[in-house]
Amino acid sequence: MSAVASARAHAPSALPDILPIFPLTGAVLLPNGRLPLNVFEPRYLAMVDDVLGQGRIIGMIQPTEPETKDNPVPSVYRIGCAGRITSFSESDDGRFLIALTGLCRFSIAEELPLDKPWRRVRPDWSTFLHDLNPPAEDIAIDRPRLIQALEPYFKEEGLQLDWGMVENTPNDVLISALAMICPLEPNEKQALLEAPDLEARASVLTTLLEMACMPKPAEGEGGAKH
């Protein structure tokens, strides 16, 4: 379960007033989660260079529409998650290989003028400051139901999972890791990010896995008959 990092306490005062954002479809960072990134676009290489000397915090957020030549600044979801760069290396061909550890979710209060190659926002942290607290140890989830949904889902997706590790992974670590690594649709990933707490996220995740494994109707079934 390497998608989750060890929990660390962070003070709200350490959260920045201006946050660079990295819009990336399907890449959702969760509080205490660990998200590896392969950075190669010049604008984001410059962004990483900039933040390394200024707190090392980047906001991950999903766009709601594709970036195109005619739409270079696509709309993004209102809620994302900030992470601190906790691992950094540079490849021989100039790429940055970084890992972000999730700190706290945010909503966008305002997007700032595009006076740098990357986008920046004024984040509103107020709704999500509880993300900074250490995870509770007594979170109750329907673990048997989750495992029952997880096995056919991973089989259908052709993915491997260490089931012994799953059995021995704490609830908070398990839910956060699965929410990040399961190949769900972007809007489904966003629903997991926006779930108010870990218990709700576990319920949403289990439902999504169950729905993904429901039998698909045969072609032509379910349509109107004439």
Disulfide bonds with the S-S distance in Angstrom:
none
